[in-house]
Amino acid sequence: MQNKYLAMTPPMGWNSWNTFTWNINEDLVCGAADALCASGLKDKGYEYVVIDDCWSLKQRDENGRLVPDPEKFPHGMKAVADYVHSKGLKFGMYSCCGTHTCAGYPGSFEHEFVDAETFASWGVDYLKYDNCYKPKHMDGEVLYKRMSLALRNCGRDIVLSACNWGNEDVHSWIRSSGAQLFRSTGDIQDNWESVKNLFLSQLDKTAFSGPYCHNDIDMLIVGMHGSSNNEFIGNIGSCSDLEYRSHFALWAVMGSPLMIGCDIREMSDETRRILMNDEMIRINQDPLCRQPYKVKNHAWNDNVLIYVKALANGDLAIGMFNLSDEKSRAAMNLDEIGLPFSTGHTLELTEVWTGDTLRARNASLTAELEPFASKVYRAKVVKL
């Protein structure tokens, strides 16, 4: 019987790609599992350990099955999965809907059912499914539906993370495919401009994400600080901790999966504080999975965006984001979220990063924001 709660809320975990790309092996993966547990990340909800590209040999075996690279994974993939499971975590892997993966390893095109069976036999719980080398004549929608069908008939619950980069109007059909996630963007880079551009690219897609099918804005770069071995990911410098906080807040409020991309064995204290913020995670994992809506910034600054998200217990999450390089003001009118003076109600708010509390006055809420900074409030409706 399939788990009816599979990926009801956005998955949380760690993925090998952003920092390590091709340089992966079983010691790294098992070490990441150890670090998730020892650091406390597991206790906060980060449960998936996901191997990205470059894990297999360059050709299939005589039976048409994928083969783990014996130099990188000498004990085989099931042994790695068993180790991850022994830690109370879940194990994820990578393939591609095309003939090859993005790094040139065998893809799952026309091998969907045999690969799904193989993944199930190894104990895989999560499949990131990329979009490289897709034959030009093939419809991507058909290929993602094909793998979804194969996974749902492999005898094991496996989350399908459809990574097609937002192509082919994926938001309009992905929910019907059976996938639990859909990548709606290109690849993230470890710099603020990339974070900002990925977020802005999704502002017209918020209606298409919800429980069991989540809009994936790509993996987190929080805490990387230029450590990627891939020039594309890390060739422009890296974010400051303040920018990493805003990045995490944007992904949390948008309901994106929270897949860590830094080396969690070497996290700074500030990286831990960002990734383990209880209230931010609580907002991201809210069971309603409501997408945020935009409200007007009455401080007349188009580079300061305000988003409001309905939460399950009647609370609201309010995110204020300064995307500019100048100190700026955010100002919202509570009438626009349903709380004019005539209701006799206002908001009591707790700022998620600082824990500071306040009460909204005069049916409005204002905040001063440093360049690239954010404020996120959990707000409770109370009587005046």
Wavefront OBJ file of the C-alpha trace (Angstrom):
o trace
v 0.000 0.000 0.000
v 1.440 3.355 -1.012
v 2.109 6.038 1.581
v -0.744 8.514 1.174
v 1.359 11.230 2.839
v 4.337 10.894 0.464
v 5.763 14.418 -0.015
v 2.598 16.084 1.270
v 4.846 18.990 2.294
v 8.058 20.085 0.518
v 10.857 17.519 0.950
v 13.866 18.500 3.050
v 17.346 17.040 2.866
v 20.818 17.293 1.326
v 22.012 16.906 -2.271
v 25.606 16.330 -3.358
v 25.679 18.470 -6.523
v 26.164 22.124 -5.576
v 29.397 21.571 -3.666
v 30.823 18.278 -4.927
v 29.357 17.777 -8.457
v 31.240 14.811 -10.012
v 33.526 14.216 -7.010
v 31.280 11.826 -5.073
v 31.762 8.462 -3.381
v 30.189 6.307 -0.706
v 32.325 7.762 2.098
v 31.034 11.250 1.267
v 27.416 10.100 1.135
v 27.630 8.132 4.369
v 29.469 11.045 5.970
v 26.653 13.366 4.924
v 24.165 11.014 6.581
v 26.266 11.061 9.749
v 26.422 14.869 9.647
v 22.673 15.259 9.189
v 22.188 13.316 12.400
v 25.069 14.716 14.468
v 24.357 18.350 13.563
v 20.687 18.217 14.515
v 19.496 18.786 10.944
v 17.664 15.468 10.947
v 15.725 16.511 14.055
v 14.616 19.660 12.188
v 13.113 17.599 9.351
v 15.973 17.200 6.862
v 15.601 13.543 5.982
v 16.748 12.878 2.392
v 20.368 12.160 1.427
v 20.463 12.508 -2.365
v 23.267 11.512 -4.745
v 23.244 13.622 -7.892
v 24.899 12.940 -11.281
v 28.131 10.954 -11.948
v 27.454 7.894 -9.781
v 27.310 5.167 -12.443
v 29.535 3.587 -15.059
v 29.347 5.030 -18.570
v 27.428 2.033 -19.901
v 24.785 -0.417 -18.729
v 25.470 -4.094 -18.014
v 24.575 -6.989 -20.292
v 21.043 -6.986 -18.876
v 20.504 -3.318 -19.621
v 20.762 -2.246 -15.992
v 22.573 0.738 -14.535
v 25.804 -0.077 -12.696
v 27.254 2.001 -9.834
v 30.877 2.998 -10.406
v 32.799 0.394 -8.351
v 35.600 2.851 -7.585
v 33.203 5.418 -6.130
v 30.778 2.920 -4.582
v 32.759 -0.293 -3.961
v 30.080 -1.833 -1.738
v 27.269 -1.125 -4.170
v 24.335 1.224 -3.950
v 22.150 -0.975 -1.753
v 24.832 -0.937 0.947
v 24.867 2.866 0.834
v 21.064 2.987 1.003
v 21.089 0.548 3.915
v 23.550 2.767 5.787
v 21.445 5.873 5.190
v 18.328 4.007 6.334
v 20.138 2.782 9.453
v 20.401 6.433 10.478
v 16.644 6.885 10.206
v 17.064 8.848 6.959
v 15.894 8.362 3.368
v 18.041 7.760 0.304
v 17.835 9.569 -3.016
v 19.439 9.155 -6.421
v 19.613 10.799 -9.824
v 18.775 9.951 -13.415
v 17.618 11.737 -16.538
v 14.697 11.489 -18.970
v 17.100 11.642 -21.931
v 19.560 9.171 -23.423
v 22.308 10.476 -21.132
v 22.559 12.439 -17.921
v 23.841 16.002 -18.016
v 27.382 14.745 -17.306
v 27.197 12.059 -19.999
v 26.255 8.949 -18.030
v 23.420 6.599 -19.111
v 19.979 8.196 -18.861
v 16.672 6.399 -18.388
v 15.149 7.078 -21.817
v 13.299 3.882 -22.842
v 14.647 2.172 -19.717
v 12.167 3.704 -17.299
v 10.629 0.514 -15.935
v 13.869 -1.434 -15.558
v 15.492 1.565 -13.863
v 12.560 2.021 -11.517
v 12.815 -1.645 -10.554
v 16.567 -1.261 -10.046
v 16.138 1.791 -7.836
v 13.497 -0.002 -5.794
v 15.760 -3.031 -5.319
v 18.491 -0.753 -3.963
v 16.149 0.935 -1.484
v 15.852 4.317 -3.175
v 13.264 6.719 -1.692
v 13.698 9.774 -3.943
v 14.622 10.246 -7.601
v 15.849 13.533 -9.039
v 14.991 13.192 -12.730
v 16.824 15.626 -15.009
v 16.153 16.818 -18.575
v 19.423 16.560 -20.539
v 19.833 14.738 -23.868
v 16.081 14.476 -24.341
v 15.468 13.385 -27.955
v 14.167 16.369 -29.895
v 11.135 14.498 -31.192
v 9.992 13.426 -27.724
v 7.466 15.306 -25.629
v 8.855 15.944 -22.148
v 5.411 15.610 -20.622
v 5.190 12.051 -21.932
v 8.641 11.152 -20.592
v 7.940 12.431 -17.091
v 4.586 10.656 -17.046
v 6.361 7.491 -18.162
v 8.852 7.539 -15.287
v 6.139 8.499 -12.827
v 4.124 5.474 -13.908
v 7.184 3.235 -13.632
v 7.952 4.444 -10.112
v 4.375 3.987 -8.970
v 4.546 0.368 -10.134
v 8.023 -0.565 -8.860
v 6.857 -1.878 -5.496
v 8.376 0.943 -3.421
v 7.382 4.513 -2.525
v 9.793 6.752 -4.450
v 9.387 10.522 -4.640
v 9.733 11.828 -8.203
v 11.529 15.164 -8.423
v 10.932 16.272 -12.024
v 13.863 18.517 -12.929
v 12.967 19.898 -16.365
v 14.068 23.496 -15.613
v 10.642 25.031 -16.238
v 10.530 23.975 -19.894
v 7.416 23.036 -21.891
v 5.069 24.859 -19.484
v 5.764 22.178 -16.891
v 3.636 23.959 -14.268
v 0.514 23.382 -16.389
v 0.747 19.568 -16.531
v 3.146 18.280 -13.886
v 0.565 17.717 -11.150
v -1.367 15.331 -13.392
v 1.835 13.359 -14.109
v 2.067 12.083 -10.541
v 5.400 13.792 -9.775
v 5.827 15.232 -6.279
v 8.194 18.087 -7.252
v 8.865 20.085 -10.390
v 11.927 22.206 -11.047
v 10.735 25.459 -12.541
v 14.112 27.156 -12.950
v 17.580 26.766 -14.376
v 20.480 25.889 -12.076
v 21.245 28.088 -9.096
v 24.625 29.755 -8.615
v 26.307 30.780 -5.375
v 25.620 34.515 -5.715
v 22.852 36.954 -4.848
v 22.003 37.830 -8.453
v 21.159 34.184 -9.160
v 19.002 33.899 -6.030
v 17.128 37.086 -6.916
v 16.584 36.139 -10.559
v 15.314 32.636 -9.736
v 12.845 34.067 -7.239
v 11.591 36.764 -9.622
v 11.134 34.186 -12.381
v 8.529 32.376 -10.270
v 6.195 35.194 -9.312
v 3.647 34.179 -11.964
v 3.832 30.470 -11.048
v 2.576 30.538 -7.463
v -0.867 29.157 -8.348
v 0.574 25.829 -9.495
v 2.163 24.501 -6.306
v 0.425 22.784 -3.423
v 0.295 19.634 -1.284
v 1.915 16.593 -2.923
v 3.312 18.610 -5.860
v 5.772 21.379 -5.019
v 7.425 24.069 -7.111
v 11.174 23.478 -6.779
v 13.213 26.692 -7.231
v 16.423 24.596 -7.040
v 18.674 23.495 -4.226
v 19.903 25.771 -1.454
v 23.291 27.490 -1.568
v 23.154 28.530 2.102
v 26.578 28.140 3.707
v 28.542 27.336 0.562
v 30.739 30.455 0.656
v 32.311 29.725 -2.720
v 33.183 26.109 -1.939
v 31.797 24.496 -5.111
v 34.238 22.625 -7.332
v 32.123 23.698 -10.336
v 32.984 27.045 -11.932
v 29.421 27.666 -13.121
v 28.031 27.359 -9.588
v 30.734 29.344 -7.834
v 32.635 31.485 -10.337
v 31.177 34.917 -9.430
v 31.857 34.962 -5.714
v 29.427 33.925 -3.034
v 26.691 35.320 -0.838
v 27.093 36.920 2.554
v 25.364 35.331 5.534
v 22.736 38.079 5.364
v 22.039 37.159 1.726
v 21.917 33.480 2.646
v 19.281 34.313 5.267
v 17.151 36.087 2.667
v 17.657 33.205 0.229
v 16.454 30.695 2.818
v 13.509 32.921 3.726
v 12.453 33.302 0.087
v 12.555 29.539 -0.497
v 10.695 28.853 2.761
v 7.886 31.333 2.099
v 7.536 30.141 -1.517
v 7.109 26.551 -0.321
v 10.135 25.279 -2.247
v 11.786 22.031 -1.147
v 14.679 22.711 1.218
v 17.555 20.651 -0.171
v 20.863 21.737 1.355
v 23.772 22.103 -1.068
v 26.698 23.011 1.218
v 29.146 20.622 2.879
v 27.158 19.888 6.032
v 30.222 18.332 7.640
v 31.840 21.799 7.748
v 28.989 24.189 8.558
v 29.606 27.470 10.348
v 27.517 28.381 13.370
v 25.630 30.965 11.307
v 24.865 28.393 8.582
v 23.430 26.131 11.276
v 21.296 28.961 12.637
v 19.891 29.700 9.198
v 19.150 26.118 8.183
v 17.744 25.158 11.592
v 15.455 28.121 12.188
v 12.399 26.426 13.670
v 9.823 29.010 12.648
v 11.094 29.328 9.085
v 10.935 25.559 8.680
v 7.493 25.551 10.251
v 6.312 28.076 7.645
v 7.796 26.014 4.821
v 6.302 22.783 6.153
v 2.848 24.171 6.910
v 0.400 21.389 5.955
v -1.822 23.652 3.861
v 1.105 24.357 1.496
v -0.582 27.600 0.465
v 1.387 29.734 -1.928
v 2.049 33.366 -0.947
v 0.354 36.328 -2.555
v 1.898 39.721 -3.215
v 0.679 42.906 -1.516
v 1.575 46.454 -2.425
v 4.593 48.121 -0.871
v 3.229 51.553 0.027
v 6.792 52.854 0.465
v 6.892 53.105 -3.353
v 9.935 50.941 -3.879
v 9.548 48.229 -6.507
v 12.708 46.510 -5.275
v 11.097 45.729 -1.917
v 8.588 42.911 -2.212
v 6.000 41.889 0.373
v 4.390 38.436 0.339
v 1.715 36.975 2.597
v 1.084 33.264 3.115
v -1.975 31.719 4.775
v -1.082 29.129 7.424
v -3.046 26.184 8.756
v -3.970 27.537 12.201
v -5.285 30.884 10.960
v -1.920 32.616 11.259
v -0.169 34.410 8.423
v 3.444 34.422 7.323
v 4.516 37.850 6.091
v 7.797 38.156 4.220
v 9.425 41.494 3.388
v 12.378 41.257 1.020
v 14.758 44.028 -0.020
v 16.230 42.922 -3.351
v 18.191 46.149 -3.838
v 21.629 47.341 -2.728
v 20.189 50.297 -0.795
v 18.590 50.487 2.636
v 14.858 50.577 1.985
v 11.480 50.649 3.679
v 8.586 48.215 3.455
v 5.058 49.354 4.291
v 1.858 47.351 3.947
v -1.796 48.181 4.488
v -3.617 45.536 6.555
v -6.837 46.331 4.697
v -5.317 44.544 1.706
v -5.007 41.269 3.645
v -8.503 41.426 5.158
v -7.965 43.454 8.346
v -9.365 46.975 7.977
v -10.209 48.989 11.106
v -13.849 47.919 10.772
v -13.027 44.302 11.662
v -11.903 45.286 15.166
v -8.835 43.082 14.703
v -5.118 43.523 14.092
v -1.959 41.410 14.063
v 0.427 40.306 16.770
v 3.696 39.439 15.083
v 6.914 37.593 15.879
v 9.897 38.230 13.619
v 11.325 34.848 12.715
v 15.047 35.716 12.685
v 15.221 37.808 15.862
v 12.249 36.636 17.915
v 11.179 40.256 18.397
v 7.444 40.759 18.932
v 5.205 43.672 18.003
v 1.586 44.632 17.381
v 0.493 46.213 14.118
v -0.850 49.760 14.677
v -3.079 51.953 12.521
v -3.941 49.004 10.262
v -0.427 48.983 8.825
v 2.958 47.301 9.185
v 6.289 48.891 8.321
v 9.921 47.812 8.501
v 13.353 49.155 7.598
v 15.472 46.708 5.614
v 19.207 46.742 5.018
v 20.408 45.972 1.453
v 19.490 42.377 0.468
v 17.916 41.807 3.890
v 14.589 40.260 4.809
v 12.114 40.237 7.641
v 9.693 37.362 8.036
v 6.870 37.483 10.563
v 4.533 34.867 11.889
v 1.394 36.878 12.529
v -1.626 36.039 14.667
v -5.004 37.732 14.244
v -6.085 39.324 17.553
v -8.780 41.735 18.718
v -7.954 45.417 19.079
l 1 2 3 4 5 6 7 8 9 10 11 12 13 14 15 16 17 18 19 20 21 22 23 24 25 26 27 28 29 30 31 32 33 34 35 36 37 38 39 40 41 42 43 44 45 46 47 48 49 50 51 52 53 54 55 56 57 58 59 60 61 62 63 64 65 66 67 68 69 70 71 72 73 74 75 76 77 78 79 80 81 82 83 84 85 86 87 88 89 90 91 92 93 94 95 96 97 98 99 100 101 102 103 104 105 106 107 108 109 110 111 112 113 114 115 116 117 118 119 120 121 122 123 124 125 126 127 128 129 130 131 132 133 134 135 136 137 138 139 140 141 142 143 144 145 146 147 148 149 150 151 152 153 154 155 156 157 158 159 160 161 162 163 164 165 166 167 168 169 170 171 172 173 174 175 176 177 178 179 180 181 182 183 184 185 186 187 188 189 190 191 192 193 194 195 196 197 198 199 200 201 202 203 204 205 206 207 208 209 210 211 212 213 214 215 216 217 218 219 220 221 222 223 224 225 226 227 228 229 230 231 232 233 234 235 236 237 238 239 240 241 242 243 244 245 246 247 248 249 250 251 252 253 254 255 256 257 258 259 260 261 262 263 264 265 266 267 268 269 270 271 272 273 274 275 276 277 278 279 280 281 282 283 284 285 286 287 288 289 290 291 292 293 294 295 296 297 298 299 300 301 302 303 304 305 306 307 308 309 310 311 312 313 314 315 316 317 318 319 320 321 322 323 324 325 326 327 328 329 330 331 332 333 334 335 336 337 338 339 340 341 342 343 344 345 346 347 348 349 350 351 352 353 354 355 356 357 358 359 360 361 362 363 364 365 366 367 368 369 370 371 372 373 374 375 376 377 378 379 380 381 382 383 384
